[in-house]
Amino acid sequence: IAGNYLLTAGIFSLAGTLFSLLIRTELGCGGSRIICIESLQSYNVLLTLHEVTMIFLFLMPALFAGFGNYFLPILIGSPEVLLPRFNALSYFILPIGGLLIMHSVLADYGCGVGWTMYPPLSSSLQSLNTESVDWLIAGLGILGLGSVFGSINFIGSSTFLGGVINARCSVLFVWAVCLTALMLILTLPILTGGLIMILLDLHCATVYFEALSDGDSVLYQHLFWFFGHPEVYILILPAFGVISHALSLMASRQVFGAQGMILAMSSISILGSLVWVHHMMTVGLEVDTRAYFSAVTIMIAIPTGTKIFNWVMTYVSSPLELRHCELVCVVCFILLFTLGGTTGVVMGNGAMDIALHDTYYIVAH
C-alpha cells in the first residue's frame, strides 16, 4: 500500500509540475502571453489544478500516507497496520478523488476558483460553470474521507499494535505521524462542512455565503482557513519526522533534546490550529482580534526555533561531513525552513501583514 501511495502521488506530481511550468511560462512572458486574451480563464484553471494537485494529491499521499504506511509498522515493531483492509480502502479512494478533480477541466470553462474556492467565485453569482465546482468539491470530499480513514488507522496502530512498547515513545517519526493524524481528524470535518454549504448555495437556493442576500462570505473564509492553516503543519510534520529520523541515523545517536522535540511538535500542532485568522487580516477585523492572532502566530516561532536548534546541535555534535547526499538534503531543508519561518514571523505582525498583502513576499514565504 505504501508503494502504491508513493507511485500514485508521483504520477499526480508530474501533472502538478506540468501545470506549474505552464503557469511560470505565462508569468515569464511579459506582454506576449502563451494563453490568448480570449481564454484567460485557462490560467485560473491551471492555477487551481496545480494547487489542488500538489497539496491533496501529491504531498499528503506521499509524506503522510506513503511514508506513514511504510515506516510506522517498522518503527512500532508490527508486521502490518491495525486495519489492513480499511487501509486499502483509504488508498483506492485516492485515485478516484484525483480523477474527479481532474474531471472538473472537462466541464465548460473549467474550474478556475483557486484552491481556496472563495465565494462568490465558487457560488452561482460569479462562477462561470457550477458543474466544474461540483466535481472539484466531490473530489476533495472523497480525498478527505480517505485521509480520515488513514488517520484512524495510524493512531490505532500506534496505540494498540507492535512489540516495541518502550522505545516507540521516543521515535520522533511516530509522534509526527500521530500528531498529523489528530490534526486531520479535527480539521477535515470543518472543511467538509464549508464545502457542503457551498453546494447548498449552488443547488438548494440557500444563501450562507451570498452577501447580497444577508449571507456572509467571510464565514466561509473562517471555515476554510480553520482547516487551511493546520493543513500547512499536516504537510510539514511528517517531513519533520523524516528529517529527525534521517539525522539520527546518520549521526548514530538520538536527536539532541528528543523530549523537547516531541513537546515542540505538540505545541506547533496546538498553536497551529489556533491562528487561522492570520490568513484574513485584510477582511476588516477588530483590533483586539488582530492583536490575539498576531501574538499567537509569532509564538509559533518558539517551538519551531527549538526544533531548528536541536537539529543543528545534533549535526554539530556528530562527526558528520557534507559528503553524503541525504545529509546535504537535510541541511538544505533546515536552511530553507529557517528562511521560511523567519519571513513568517515578520508577516505574523498584523500591520506588516496588511502592508505585505498581495506581494511576492507572501509567495516567497
Order of alpha helices (4+ residues) and beta strands (2+ residues): alpha-alpha-alpha-alpha-alpha-alpha-alpha-alpha-alpha-alpha-alpha-alpha-alpha
